[in-house]
């Protein structure tokens, strides 16, 4: 693909121990990127070495959390536009071409959402968990990431945000064991984040209700049932994640209340 002289595109990526996936990701963005910035937070595998085959802008850093780390990467970007991508994602050929055509046209929008195509256990989901489009492509000027430890978002200046048609391929779990590990990490980070903000969560009852709602949202409202058995499993998995997050919040609030009683009998 030929880059357009009317705009520049920076691709930013944060990673740790992604040697089995990062090459696929970087190879997909290389044809349309004017620069690629990779922040590696202490990989013990070949992640950084692989990234250096695609860019000279590979930086080794500590780990401050997802939001702060992506903000660090954003601050190193110099392009007019920024594409934020994860190591477990890949631009489809259709999306690559669409991004190029869209930016070359000088769009008035401040950002674009990219429809997910989640692939788990050998199946690409077309509904349910894939029925989302995260905001990943945006103008650099005035943009910043929230400081959330997990599930960070990008904040943009006032303006229109449009959803593109091409799909962002998302290989979210290597296997079921990886899902269990990731679920534990994200649920606990999410619980601590909510506790720090003083969220209540409405106890274990609230955790159960949120789990039921998550399953209903993914499997029924977002038509996850059309993705077959894997669609059902995906709905159950994310329902479990939701329960774990709010159950974790309940334990943190319970521990804090017990500590307070001990300090002030």
C-alpha positions in Angstrom: 0.0 0.0 0.0 1.2 3.5 -0.8 1.1 6.0 2.0 -0.6 9.3 1.4 1.5 12.5 1.8 -1.6 14.4 3.1 -1.5 12.8 6.5 0.8 10.7 8.8 -0.3 7.8 10.9 1.4 6.6 14.2 0.7 3.1 15.5 1.1 2.6 19.2 1.2 -0.7 21.0 2.0 -1.8 24.6 3.2 -5.4 25.2 4.7 -8.0 27.5 5.6 -11.6 26.6 3.7 -11.6 23.3 6.3 -13.3 21.1 3.7 -15.7 19.7 1.3 -12.9 18.6 3.1 -9.6 18.1 4.6 -10.3 14.7 1.1 -11.0 13.2 -0.1 -7.7 14.7 2.8 -5.6 13.5 2.9 -7.1 10.1 -0.7 -6.1 9.6 -0.1 -2.4 10.4 3.3 -2.0 8.8 1.9 -1.2 5.3 -0.1 1.8 6.5 2.0 3.2 9.4 4.4 6.1 9.1 5.8 5.2 12.5 5.3 2.3 15.0 5.9 2.8 18.7 6.1 -0.2 21.0 6.4 0.0 24.8 7.6 -3.3 26.3 7.2 -3.7 30.0 9.8 -6.3 30.9 9.2 -9.1 28.5 11.3 -12.2 29.2 10.7 -13.7 25.7 11.5 -12.4 22.2 8.7 -9.8 22.1 11.1 -6.8 22.0 13.4 -8.4 19.5 10.5 -9.2 17.1 9.2 -5.7 17.4 12.6 -4.3 16.4 12.3 -6.0 13.1 9.4 -3.6 12.3 10.4 -0.4 14.1 13.4 1.4 15.7 11.0 2.9 18.3 10.9 0.1 20.9 11.1 1.3 24.5 11.6 -0.8 27.6 9.6 0.5 30.6 8.1 -0.4 33.9 4.4 -1.2 34.3 2.2 1.7 35.6 -1.1 0.1 34.4 -2.9 0.0 31.1 -4.1 3.6 30.9 -0.8 5.3 32.0 1.2 3.0 29.7 -0.9 3.8 26.7 -0.6 7.4 27.5 3.2 7.1 27.5 3.0 5.5 24.1 0.7 8.3 22.8 3.1 11.0 24.1 5.8 9.5 21.9 3.6 9.6 18.7 4.2 12.3 16.2 1.6 11.5 13.5 -1.5 13.4 12.6 -3.5 10.3 13.4 -3.0 7.5 15.9 -4.0 3.9 15.7 -3.9 2.2 19.1 -3.7 -1.6 18.7 -3.0 -4.5 21.1 -0.6 -7.4 20.4 -3.5 -9.9 20.2 -5.1 -7.9 17.4 -4.7 -7.7 13.7 -6.0 -5.4 11.0 -7.9 -7.2 8.3 -6.9 -6.4 4.7 -10.3 -4.7 4.3 -9.8 -2.5 7.3 -6.3 -1.6 6.2 -7.6 -0.3 2.9 -10.5 1.4 4.5 -8.3 3.3 7.0 -6.1 4.5 4.2 -9.0 5.7 2.1 -10.7 7.3 5.0 -7.7 9.3 6.2 -6.7 10.3 2.7 -10.1 11.9 2.2 -9.5 14.4 5.0 -12.3 13.3 7.3 -14.0 15.8 9.6 -14.3 13.3 12.4 -12.0 13.2 15.5 -12.0 9.5 15.8 -13.1 6.1 14.4 -14.3 2.9 16.1 -13.1 -0.4 14.6 -15.6 -3.3 14.7 -14.2 -6.3 16.6 -14.0 -9.8 15.2 -13.2 -11.9 18.2 -11.7 -15.3 17.6 -11.6 -17.9 20.4 -11.2 -21.6 20.4 -10.8 -21.6 16.6 -14.0 -19.8 15.9 -14.5 -16.2 14.7 -17.6 -14.8 16.4 -19.9 -12.6 14.4 -22.2 -11.6 17.2 -22.2 -11.6 21.0 -18.7 -10.6 22.1 -17.9 -9.3 18.6 -20.8 -6.9 18.6 -18.6 -4.1 19.8 -16.4 -1.5 18.1 -13.7 0.0 20.3 -12.4 3.5 19.6 -8.9 2.9 18.3 -8.2 5.4 15.5 -8.1 9.1 16.4 -6.5 12.5 15.8 -3.5 12.9 18.0 -4.0 16.6 18.8 -5.9 16.9 22.1 -6.3 13.1 22.7 -5.3 11.4 25.9 -5.9 8.1 27.7 -7.6 7.8 31.1 -5.4 6.6 34.0 -7.5 3.5 34.5 -5.4 0.4 35.6 -7.6 -1.7 33.3 -10.3 -1.1 30.6 -8.8 2.3 29.8 -10.5 4.6 27.3 -9.2 7.4 25.0 -10.6 10.8 25.6 -11.0 13.1 22.5 -11.7 16.8 21.9 -15.3 17.5 21.0 -16.2 16.1 17.6 -17.9 13.3 15.7 -16.8 9.7 16.0 -17.7 7.3 13.2 -17.6 3.5 13.0 -15.7 1.9 10.1 -16.9 -1.3 8.4 -13.7 -3.3 8.2 -13.0 -5.7 11.1 -10.3 -5.6 13.7 -9.4 -9.3 14.3 -9.0 -10.0 18.0 -7.4 -13.2 19.2 -8.4 -12.6 22.8 -7.4 -15.9 24.4 -4.7 -18.4 23.5 -6.5 -21.2 25.1 -8.9 -21.8 28.0 -6.0 -21.7 30.5 -5.1 -18.3 29.3 -8.7 -17.1 29.7 -8.7 -18.2 33.3 -5.4 -16.4 34.0 -6.6 -13.2 32.2 -10.0 -13.4 33.9 -8.3 -13.5 37.3 -6.0 -10.5 36.5 -8.7 -8.3 34.9 -11.3 -9.1 37.6 -9.0 -8.3 40.5 -7.7 -5.1 38.9 -11.3 -4.1 38.1 -12.4 -4.8 41.7 -9.5 -2.8 43.2 -10.1 0.1 40.8 -13.8 0.3 41.7 -12.9 0.0 45.4 -10.5 2.9 45.1 -13.3 5.0 43.6 -15.6 4.2 46.5 -18.0 2.0 44.4 -20.4 -0.1 46.4 -21.4 -2.9 43.9 -24.4 -3.9 46.1 -22.6 -6.9 47.6 -22.8 -10.5 46.4 -26.4 -10.0 45.2 -25.1 -7.3 42.9 -22.4 -9.6 41.7 -24.9 -12.2 40.8 -27.2 -9.8 39.1 -24.4 -8.3 37.0 -23.3 -11.8 36.0 -26.8 -12.6 34.8 -27.1 -9.3 33.0 -23.7 -9.8 31.2 -24.8 -13.3 30.0 -28.2 -11.9 28.8 -26.5 -9.0 27.1 -23.9 -11.0 25.1 -26.0 -14.1 24.4 -29.4 -12.6 23.8 -29.3 -8.9 23.1 -26.1 -9.1 21.0 -27.2 -12.3 19.4 -24.4 -14.5 20.7 -26.6 -17.6 20.4 -26.1 -17.3 16.6 -22.4 -18.1 17.2 -23.2 -21.6 18.3 -21.6 -23.5 21.2 -18.6 -21.2 21.3 -21.0 -18.2 21.4 -22.6 -19.8 24.5 -19.2 -20.5 26.1 -18.1 -16.9 25.5 -21.3 -15.6 27.2 -20.7 -17.8 30.2 -17.0 -16.8 30.4 -17.7 -13.1 30.4 -20.6 -13.6 32.8 -18.1 -15.3 35.2 -15.6 -12.4 34.7 -18.3 -9.9 35.7 -19.2 -12.0 38.8 -15.6 -12.3 39.8 -15.0 -8.5 39.5 -17.9 -7.5 41.7 -17.4 -10.4 44.2 -13.8 -9.1 44.5 -15.2 -5.7 45.2 -17.4 -7.1 47.9 -14.4 -8.8 49.6 -12.4 -5.6 49.5 -15.2 -3.6 51.1 -15.7 -6.3 53.7 -12.0 -6.2 54.6 -11.9 -2.4 54.8 -15.0 -2.4 57.1 -13.3 -5.0 59.3 -10.1 -3.0 59.5 -12.0 0.2 60.3 -13.8 -1.6 63.2 -10.4 -2.8 64.5 -9.0 0.7 64.4 -12.0 2.2 66.1 -13.5 -0.3 68.5 
